[in-house]
Amino acid sequence: MVVVWVLVWVLGGAVAVGVGWVVREWIWTPLMLIALCKSQGIQGFPFVPFVGQMPAIDEVLRGDRSGEDDDRLSAVSRCYRDHGSTFYFTVGRTVRLSIADPPLIKDILIANSDSYSKPLHIRKLGILGDGIFVSSGSTWSPQRELFNGPFHTKEVKSKIPTMIECAHSAVDRWLGELHDGHGELDMYQKFAELTLDVIGRAAFGLETGGASESASAVIGSFNRYLLCCRELVFGPPAACPGSLYSIRRKYRVSKDAAAEAQWLRTYMGCIISDRRKSHRKNGGAADSDSTRHDLLDVVIGAVDNGHSESEAKLLNEAHDLTIGDKRKRAAEMTRLTEKQLLANSLTFLLAGHETTASVLTWTIYLLAKHPLWQERARAEIEEFCPDGVVEPQVLNHLKLLGMILFESLRLFPPVPLIGRTCTKENKVGSNLLIPEGLEIVIPVAMLHRDRNIWGDNADEFAPARFGNGISGACGNPLAFIPFGAGPRTCIGQTLALSEAKAVLAVILPLFRFKLSTTYRHSPDVSLTMMPEFGMPVVLEKLEK
């Protein structure tokens, strides 16, 4: 009898603790954060225990399944216009503060950047490990310094001939798929193959062949991984009471994501292993091949030849070096772990091709919809490349093409949302208190379509707005952040823009692009800005 009573007390206590935890985490804490927001004059969506605004968000992310066009950007834009530039909403038990106000964004991303880290759902993307994209603080800083070199403007310029060569190789493949120079291609897929070829050659010394079997496998695996991540990141937690998703479904998606991540790790692991074998064959030195001492060599060198944390600490305490010299020396002696080696290699291979593929895809979409701008861009390229040969130094003179790229990035930024988690209480703007633990969402895609900033034609394609640069277009550089801002600005933005410009300079004089009648407009606005149903475009080869 005593044993029974003990069990009852133990079970009762466990239930009480569990209920208490649920009440605290799923009701009390969100309500306190919402109360703090309201006390500062911030309004938002009604609090719905356990699910918050997840059903509405899920409806937008899943889109219209009727087979019609589904412009989710316009739908989300209406939401922001109804609720203003700053408002709160909840996802499960997480309160998120959406901020689309440039002065506040400046404080979050630049002035007070040390008080914020990547949000938990991004840090949980296991495939990126503890690499430069996910890590924070003392783990992130030396990695950023280490990789600044390979992504410096001078280094990027040296890769432009490779970009042009890859573009011509892609054109040859496309011509092989067209009938008498005319036909329909999924340009999202084609640009993904092309940009994977560029990053593979330029950063990893790989001859992926663009449309090779291995390249297609990498692209397919990465796209499936992104779809799983979208489900895991933006779907409600499986364990929350009243969840719209079953635990079983969440488990299956997690399992699928893990399988794709493992495949990609194995693929990259083989590349790293082959490079190390090549180093050993050459007596520990990088290959003499001109494609060598590339990004992969830098990453491997930081693992095999880096210094310990204690040595780095001694450097930090040195009094005879300037801050700049310390940073440079710290980057040279950074030691990465094997996990960081793998995570960073995957980050640069996968994100490096996906970002540029997105830019190119939406730029061709816009040019196909606006043939007059397409003709103007083509005429500019032919003016500077009269013999049809694109030289690297010509790209800087293609001002109109640069304006078109900026307008494409404004309307369809590669990463539509920037997330941060407050790690230290701080104030932004005039006096807005951001408590520790509050998640911040910066809706880049909505900021770029704010009529108060961009005018009544904010939703329209108007490259001329960038005729006098970014400041002339919007008056505030923090109103145009397709690659983020501050210390954590996308390290590969110069590479992405140069590559996009080089590719367009090659293909626009060779083809006329027109949207296919089968195209369904349904931009994915979750993790990356990609066309959910592809980008079918009709290509017509131009005769010289």
HELIX and SHEET records of a PDB file:
HELIX    1   1 VAL A    2  VAL A   23  1                                  22    
HELIX    2   2 ARG A   24  TRP A   28  3                                   5    
HELIX    3   3 THR A   29  SER A   39  1                                  11    
HELIX    4   4 MET A   54  ARG A   62  1                                   9    
HELIX    5   5 ARG A   72  HIS A   83  1                                  12    
HELIX    6   6 PRO A  102  LYS A  106  1                                   5    
HELIX    7   7 ASP A  107  ALA A  111  3                                   5    
HELIX    8   8 SER A  113  SER A  115  5                                   3    
HELIX    9   9 LEU A  120  ARG A  123  1                                   4    
HELIX   10  10 GLY A  126  LEU A  128  5                                   3    
HELIX   11  11 GLY A  137  ASN A  148  1                                  12    
HELIX   12  12 THR A  153  SER A  158  1                                   6    
HELIX   13  13 ILE A  160  GLU A  177  1                                  18    
HELIX   14  14 MET A  187  PHE A  204  1                                  18    
HELIX   15  15 GLU A  213  PHE A  234  1                                  22    
HELIX   16  16 ILE A  247  LYS A  281  1                                  35    
HELIX   17  17 LEU A  295  ASP A  304  1                                  10    
HELIX   18  18 GLU A  309  GLU A  317  1                                   9    
HELIX   19  19 ILE A  323  GLU A  332  1                                  10    
HELIX   20  20 GLU A  338  LEU A  346  1                                   9    
HELIX   21  21 THR A  347  ALA A  351  3                                   5    
HELIX   22  22 GLY A  352  LYS A  369  1                                  18    
HELIX   23  23 PRO A  371  PHE A  384  1                                  14    
HELIX   24  24 PRO A  392  HIS A  397  5                                   6    
HELIX   25  25 LYS A  399  LEU A  411  1                                  13    
HELIX   26  26 VAL A  444  LEU A  447  1                                   4    
HELIX   27  27 ARG A  451  TRP A  454  1                                   4    
HELIX   28  28 PRO A  463  PHE A  466  5                                   4    
HELIX   29  29 GLY A  469  CYS A  474  1                                   6    
HELIX   30  30 PRO A  477  ALA A  479  5                                   3    
HELIX   31  31 GLY A  486  ARG A  488  5                                   3    
HELIX   32  32 GLN A  493  ILE A  507  1                                  15    
SHEET    1   A 5 THR A  86  VAL A  91  0                                        
SHEET    2   A 5 THR A  94  ILE A  99 -1                                        
SHEET    3   A 5 GLU A 439  ILE A 442  1                                        
SHEET    4   A 5 ILE A 418  CYS A 422 -1                                        
SHEET    5   A 5 TYR A 116  SER A 117 -1                                        
SHEET    1   B 3 HIS A 182  ASP A 186  0                                        
SHEET    2   B 3 PRO A 536  LYS A 541 -1                                        
SHEET    3   B 3 PHE A 511  LEU A 515 -1                                        
SHEET    1   C 2 ASN A 426  VAL A 428  0                                        
SHEET    2   C 2 LEU A 432  ILE A 434 -1                                        
SHEET    1   D 2 PRO A 523  ASP A 524  0                                        
SHEET    2   D 2 MET A 530  PRO A 531 -1                                        
END                                                                             
